[in-house]
């Protein structure tokens, strides 16, 4: 697995992760799995109530890119 840290961009009140951000973070590396850690990584995150919030998400172009470079998705 490859771990990358990305600061989501704010767009129309949403926090998004773009294809360009993922490409830049990977810097040519490839792996079967990708872990995206969002920034900032403040201590307050440990006690934050995430219910009814709007979490960051991948734009469609980013999700397609992740699939195209061979990242596998598996949920259990």
C-alpha positions in Angstrom: 0.0 0.0 0.0 1.1 3.5 -0.6 0.2 6.2 1.9 -0.2 9.8 0.7 -1.1 13.0 2.6 -3.3 15.4 0.7 -4.9 18.8 1.7 -8.3 18.7 0.1 -9.3 21.8 -2.0 -12.4 23.7 -1.1 -14.8 24.1 -3.9 -18.4 25.4 -3.5 -18.4 24.5 0.2 -17.1 21.0 -0.4 -13.6 19.6 0.2 -12.4 17.7 -2.8 -9.5 15.6 -3.8 -8.4 15.9 -7.4 -6.6 13.7 -9.9 -3.8 16.2 -10.0 -3.3 16.0 -6.2 -3.2 12.2 -6.3 -0.8 12.2 -9.2 1.5 14.7 -7.5 1.4 12.8 -4.2 2.2 9.5 -5.8 5.1 11.0 -7.7 5.2 8.1 -10.2 4.9 5.4 -7.5 2.5 2.5 -8.0 0.9 0.0 -5.7 -2.1 -2.2 -5.4 -3.6 -0.2 -2.5 -3.8 3.6 -1.8 -4.3 5.2 1.6 -5.2 8.9 1.5 -4.6 10.8 4.7 -6.3 14.2 4.6 -4.6 17.3 6.0 -4.4 19.2 8.2 -3.8 16.5 10.8 -4.6 18.4 14.0 -4.8 16.9 17.4 -8.5 18.1 17.6 -9.3 15.3 15.0 -9.0 12.8 17.8 -12.1 14.1 19.6 -14.1 15.5 16.7 -17.7 14.4 16.2 -17.9 13.6 12.5 -21.7 12.9 12.5 -23.7 15.1 10.0 -20.5 16.5 8.4 -19.5 16.7 4.8 -16.2 14.7 4.5 -13.7 15.3 1.7 -14.3 13.1 -1.4 -12.6 12.2 -4.6 -13.7 13.9 -7.8 -14.8 11.4 -10.5 -11.6 12.1 -12.5 -9.5 11.2 -9.4 -11.5 8.0 -8.9 -11.1 7.0 -12.5 -7.3 7.7 -12.3 -6.9 5.6 -9.2 -8.7 2.7 -11.0 -6.6 3.2 -14.2 -3.3 3.0 -12.4 -4.2 -0.4 -11.0 -5.3 0.5 -7.4 -7.7 -2.2 -6.2 -10.8 -1.4 -4.1 -11.9 -4.0 -1.6 -14.4 -3.5 1.2 -15.2 -6.1 3.8 
